[in-house]
Amino acid sequence: MSENQRSCVIVGAGISGLLAANTLKQEGWTVTVLDKGLVGGRMATRRVREGTFDHGAQFFTVRGERFAGLVEGWLTAGVATEWTRGFADAEGQPNEDGHPRYRGSEGMASIPKHIAQGLDVCTGERVVGVDEGDDCWEVVCESGLRVAGDALVLGAPVPQALKLTSSGGYTLPDGAKRQLEAVSYDPCLALMVLLEGPTGVPEPGGMQIKGEPLDWIGDNKRKGISGAPGITVHAGPKWSRSHFEDGESEVIDSMISFAGDRLGDDLAPAAVVETSLARWRYSWVTNPHPEPCLVASDNPPLLFCGDAFGQPKVEGAALSGLAAADHLLGRNA
């Protein structure tokens, strides 16, 4: 089969999987992306009534030349913008360092939605089985959808991806399995709170607490993505792990109380209009794989990618997806 007839199935429509898909499509591959949720993964933006909330990744930075080129394209396309060059600290004091932080123009999801344009992305499709076929990979979704491809890229969080590889008759090589089992994450409980009035979060709309029980408080209106006042509150990793399975009302009440300790009277219960809780089971990568992607098999190709490979966070996830595509295309990254 000629190169421009190759096909690939990608599980995970986060920025890693989308960039891999986009790169392969540009080289003539047929690519199908499957995701149980929406496009973007943790670059997630949600509406709560008239409020708009980034509830996963809050911003991203640029360190390397390759990612800088991508971001320049997003800025030109109007789907990303510079937010700030520093946030308030845990005491609400300005802490500028001159290093740009970027956001999606209408929320973090603006960027993955832009990348996904023109791609064959099937959202709301939970993959329940993958197996090796005759020189290809066969993927089955809960809905009954079946997709086959010459190559398979798993961009879901590593524990989920590992579970998929054992869902059929395929046996993952021991070396790859050991490396993947060494990857670990911390969870994050993320609370969106729509308010009646100002939030008390100082300019530029973010407080980097980096502690326990809270890690972050962001003001989505001051950030520039919401017409209504509302905050995103991220619990710290230890508190999130301890309370991840707690009841929703218990978690919400506790997190509002913690945020109130930081913001004062602006977060009085009477000011809260509505809340929404997100539970990110695989949020912070605590033990990454050192390489930007992991090649488990070359015949047929099976690769793992995402923010747990190579560098952390949004830039790392983006570079990981590009590295997976580079390998399939025979490029030296």
PLY file of the C-alpha trace (Angstrom):
ply
format ascii 1.0
element vertex 333
property float x
property float y
property float z
element edge 332
property int vertex1
property int vertex2
end_header
0.00 0.00 0.00
1.38 3.42 -0.92
2.12 5.97 1.82
-0.81 8.23 0.96
-3.23 5.32 1.48
-2.18 4.58 5.05
-4.79 4.77 7.79
-4.70 5.40 11.52
-7.15 5.23 14.41
-6.48 7.63 17.28
-8.16 7.18 20.66
-8.39 10.50 22.49
-9.36 13.90 21.05
-7.15 15.96 23.33
-4.54 18.23 21.83
-2.07 15.33 21.54
-4.35 13.11 19.50
-5.65 16.00 17.40
-2.19 17.23 16.43
-1.14 13.69 15.55
-4.26 13.34 13.41
-3.78 16.70 11.73
-0.15 15.97 10.89
-0.96 12.55 9.42
-3.89 13.91 7.41
-1.65 16.56 5.87
0.53 13.72 4.60
-2.38 11.92 2.97
-3.32 9.46 5.69
-6.92 8.54 6.46
-7.39 9.23 10.18
-10.29 8.60 12.54
-10.25 10.11 16.04
-12.48 8.64 18.73
-13.31 10.14 22.13
-15.85 9.27 24.81
-16.35 12.98 25.57
-15.85 16.20 23.66
-12.96 17.59 21.65
-10.18 19.02 23.80
-9.64 16.67 26.74
-8.54 18.80 29.70
-8.41 21.89 27.49
-12.04 22.08 28.51
-14.55 24.94 28.50
-18.08 24.61 29.87
-21.17 26.80 29.97
-23.04 27.13 33.26
-26.10 29.26 32.51
-24.72 32.58 31.22
-21.22 31.87 32.51
-18.30 30.39 30.60
-15.71 28.41 32.57
-12.34 26.89 31.80
-12.38 24.01 34.25
-9.38 21.93 33.16
-6.13 23.49 31.96
-6.23 27.21 32.76
-3.45 28.51 30.51
-0.30 27.38 28.76
3.26 28.58 28.30
5.75 28.29 25.45
9.30 27.06 25.91
10.41 25.32 22.73
10.70 26.46 19.13
8.40 23.84 17.63
5.53 24.62 19.99
6.16 28.34 19.52
5.47 27.88 15.82
2.14 26.23 16.57
1.14 28.96 19.01
2.03 31.66 16.50
-0.41 30.02 14.10
-3.13 29.93 16.75
-2.56 33.60 17.59
-2.79 34.52 13.91
-5.99 32.49 13.55
-7.49 34.31 16.52
-8.11 31.16 18.58
-5.45 31.98 21.19
-4.34 35.15 22.94
-1.82 36.18 25.56
-3.51 36.41 28.96
-0.86 37.64 31.37
2.79 37.51 32.42
2.17 36.48 35.99
-0.61 35.77 38.49
-1.46 36.77 42.01
0.05 34.52 44.67
-1.74 32.73 47.51
-2.09 36.03 49.42
-3.49 37.82 46.36
-0.31 39.81 45.71
0.87 40.41 42.10
3.68 38.13 41.03
4.68 39.10 37.50
7.72 37.41 36.00
7.60 38.57 32.38
6.86 35.08 31.02
3.74 35.01 28.77
0.79 32.80 29.66
-1.67 32.11 26.86
-5.33 31.08 26.81
-7.92 30.15 24.23
-9.66 33.22 22.85
-13.11 32.01 23.93
-11.88 29.50 26.48
-9.22 26.81 26.35
-11.42 24.62 24.14
-11.10 27.18 21.32
-7.71 25.75 20.37
-8.54 22.03 20.09
-11.78 22.91 18.28
-9.68 24.84 15.75
-7.26 21.94 15.28
-10.16 19.50 14.85
-11.64 21.38 11.89
-11.57 19.14 8.85
-10.68 16.02 10.83
-12.86 12.93 11.19
-13.53 13.18 14.93
-16.21 11.00 16.50
-17.14 12.37 19.93
-19.34 10.58 22.42
-17.80 7.28 21.32
-16.42 5.25 24.21
-13.84 2.75 22.96
-14.30 -0.58 24.72
-12.04 -2.87 22.71
-8.91 -2.86 20.57
-7.32 -5.89 18.98
-4.72 -6.77 16.43
-6.19 -7.82 13.11
-4.55 -8.90 9.86
-1.75 -6.30 9.67
-4.09 -3.70 11.17
-5.83 -2.64 14.36
-9.53 -3.13 14.98
-11.28 -0.78 17.39
-14.77 -1.28 18.81
-16.89 1.37 20.53
-19.66 0.91 23.09
-22.17 2.13 20.49
-21.22 -0.71 18.15
-19.11 1.49 15.87
-16.12 -0.42 14.48
-13.08 1.22 12.93
-9.93 -0.34 11.51
-6.58 1.26 10.77
-3.05 0.33 9.76
-1.80 2.13 12.87
-3.24 2.79 16.34
-2.35 5.77 18.53
-3.62 5.76 22.11
-3.77 9.30 23.47
-6.03 8.58 26.42
-4.60 8.70 29.98
-2.18 5.82 30.36
-4.24 3.68 32.80
-7.19 3.84 30.40
-4.99 3.14 27.39
-3.41 0.15 29.15
-6.82 -1.28 29.92
-7.78 -1.05 26.25
-4.71 -2.99 25.11
-5.80 -5.95 27.21
-9.43 -5.83 26.07
-8.92 -8.38 23.27
-6.46 -11.07 22.31
-3.49 -8.73 21.92
-0.65 -8.95 24.44
1.38 -5.80 25.04
5.15 -6.46 25.07
6.44 -6.79 28.63
8.93 -3.93 28.30
6.32 -1.48 27.07
3.86 -2.64 29.71
6.36 -2.08 32.53
7.21 1.42 31.30
3.55 2.37 31.00
2.64 0.95 34.40
5.30 3.22 35.92
3.40 6.34 34.78
1.30 7.89 37.55
-1.12 10.77 38.05
-2.77 12.82 40.76
-6.46 13.74 40.47
-8.01 17.20 40.59
-11.45 18.23 41.76
-12.52 21.30 39.77
-15.45 23.45 40.86
-17.18 26.05 38.71
-19.11 28.67 40.68
-21.41 31.16 38.95
-21.78 34.29 41.12
-24.09 37.26 41.36
-21.30 39.82 41.41
-17.52 40.41 41.54
-15.44 37.47 42.70
-12.66 39.10 44.67
-9.96 37.45 42.55
-7.32 40.12 41.84
-6.07 41.03 38.39
-5.33 39.42 36.01
-7.95 36.94 37.17
-5.89 34.11 38.60
-4.46 33.13 41.98
-1.72 30.48 41.95
-1.98 29.05 45.43
-0.12 25.80 44.71
-1.00 24.28 48.06
-3.57 22.31 50.00
-6.50 22.18 50.06
-6.55 24.57 47.06
-4.20 24.86 44.11
-5.84 27.59 42.00
-8.67 30.11 41.82
-9.47 31.69 38.46
-11.93 34.46 37.57
-13.32 33.61 34.14
-14.77 37.08 33.56
-11.50 38.85 34.32
-9.78 36.25 32.21
-11.89 37.50 29.32
-13.92 34.41 28.41
-17.15 34.89 30.39
-19.76 37.60 30.33
-20.95 36.63 33.80
-18.88 36.55 37.00
-17.72 33.13 38.00
-14.71 31.32 39.38
-12.97 28.02 38.71
-11.52 26.46 41.86
-8.99 23.62 41.67
-8.39 21.56 44.78
-4.83 20.47 45.49
-3.74 16.93 44.57
-3.74 15.54 48.12
-7.16 16.93 48.99
-8.52 15.81 45.61
-7.27 12.27 46.14
-8.67 12.09 49.68
-12.11 13.36 48.64
-12.38 12.21 45.03
-15.20 9.75 45.73
-17.06 11.97 48.22
-20.59 13.08 47.51
-21.03 16.08 45.22
-22.70 18.41 47.73
-20.05 17.65 50.34
-17.21 18.43 47.92
-18.89 21.60 46.66
-19.58 22.95 50.15
-16.00 22.31 51.25
-14.44 23.90 48.16
-16.67 26.99 48.38
-15.65 27.35 52.02
-11.94 27.05 51.12
-12.32 29.61 48.34
-14.22 31.90 50.69
-11.28 31.80 53.09
-9.18 33.29 50.27
-11.71 35.67 48.75
-13.71 36.81 51.78
-17.25 38.14 51.68
-17.40 38.12 47.87
-18.04 34.38 48.05
-20.85 34.43 50.60
-23.35 31.59 50.04
-26.01 34.11 49.05
-23.82 35.25 46.14
-23.58 31.75 44.64
-26.01 31.32 41.72
-25.06 27.84 40.51
-22.23 25.34 40.74
-20.85 22.53 38.61
-18.24 19.99 39.69
-15.76 18.20 37.43
-13.64 15.29 38.62
-10.38 14.95 36.70
-9.05 11.53 37.69
-5.86 11.93 35.63
-4.92 15.57 36.04
-1.35 16.10 37.24
1.29 13.71 35.88
3.46 12.71 38.85
5.73 10.20 37.11
5.97 10.74 33.34
7.51 8.53 30.68
10.79 10.22 29.70
10.33 10.06 25.91
7.77 12.14 23.97
5.90 8.99 22.93
6.17 5.25 23.43
6.27 2.87 20.47
4.95 -0.48 21.67
4.89 -2.11 18.23
5.90 -1.28 14.69
4.10 -4.14 12.97
1.34 -3.09 13.06
2.22 0.27 14.64
0.94 0.90 18.18
1.94 4.14 19.90
1.10 5.86 23.16
1.16 9.65 23.54
-0.17 12.48 25.71
0.88 14.81 28.49
2.43 11.90 30.41
5.18 11.59 27.79
8.22 13.85 27.60
7.47 17.38 28.74
4.48 18.17 30.97
1.29 20.13 30.45
-0.13 21.56 27.20
3.20 21.98 25.42
4.28 18.47 26.35
1.00 16.98 25.16
1.25 18.84 21.86
4.84 17.74 21.25
3.94 14.17 22.18
1.24 14.02 19.51
3.63 15.45 16.94
6.28 12.89 17.95
3.81 10.04 17.42
2.99 11.35 13.95
6.69 11.85 13.18
7.37 8.20 14.00
4.57 6.96 11.76
5.81 9.19 8.95
9.39 8.01 9.35
10.61 11.44 10.34
13.38 12.24 12.77
11.80 14.65 15.29
0 1
1 2
2 3
3 4
4 5
5 6
6 7
7 8
8 9
9 10
10 11
11 12
12 13
13 14
14 15
15 16
16 17
17 18
18 19
19 20
20 21
21 22
22 23
23 24
24 25
25 26
26 27
27 28
28 29
29 30
30 31
31 32
32 33
33 34
34 35
35 36
36 37
37 38
38 39
39 40
40 41
41 42
42 43
43 44
44 45
45 46
46 47
47 48
48 49
49 50
50 51
51 52
52 53
53 54
54 55
55 56
56 57
57 58
58 59
59 60
60 61
61 62
62 63
63 64
64 65
65 66
66 67
67 68
68 69
69 70
70 71
71 72
72 73
73 74
74 75
75 76
76 77
77 78
78 79
79 80
80 81
81 82
82 83
83 84
84 85
85 86
86 87
87 88
88 89
89 90
90 91
91 92
92 93
93 94
94 95
95 96
96 97
97 98
98 99
99 100
100 101
101 102
102 103
103 104
104 105
105 106
106 107
107 108
108 109
109 110
110 111
111 112
112 113
113 114
114 115
115 116
116 117
117 118
118 119
119 120
120 121
121 122
122 123
123 124
124 125
125 126
126 127
127 128
128 129
129 130
130 131
131 132
132 133
133 134
134 135
135 136
136 137
137 138
138 139
139 140
140 141
141 142
142 143
143 144
144 145
145 146
146 147
147 148
148 149
149 150
150 151
151 152
152 153
153 154
154 155
155 156
156 157
157 158
158 159
159 160
160 161
161 162
162 163
163 164
164 165
165 166
166 167
167 168
168 169
169 170
170 171
171 172
172 173
173 174
174 175
175 176
176 177
177 178
178 179
179 180
180 181
181 182
182 183
183 184
184 185
185 186
186 187
187 188
188 189
189 190
190 191
191 192
192 193
193 194
194 195
195 196
196 197
197 198
198 199
199 200
200 201
201 202
202 203
203 204
204 205
205 206
206 207
207 208
208 209
209 210
210 211
211 212
212 213
213 214
214 215
215 216
216 217
217 218
218 219
219 220
220 221
221 222
222 223
223 224
224 225
225 226
226 227
227 228
228 229
229 230
230 231
231 232
232 233
233 234
234 235
235 236
236 237
237 238
238 239
239 240
240 241
241 242
242 243
243 244
244 245
245 246
246 247
247 248
248 249
249 250
250 251
251 252
252 253
253 254
254 255
255 256
256 257
257 258
258 259
259 260
260 261
261 262
262 263
263 264
264 265
265 266
266 267
267 268
268 269
269 270
270 271
271 272
272 273
273 274
274 275
275 276
276 277
277 278
278 279
279 280
280 281
281 282
282 283
283 284
284 285
285 286
286 287
287 288
288 289
289 290
290 291
291 292
292 293
293 294
294 295
295 296
296 297
297 298
298 299
299 300
300 301
301 302
302 303
303 304
304 305
305 306
306 307
307 308
308 309
309 310
310 311
311 312
312 313
313 314
314 315
315 316
316 317
317 318
318 319
319 320
320 321
321 322
322 323
323 324
324 325
325 326
326 327
327 328
328 329
329 330
330 331
331 332
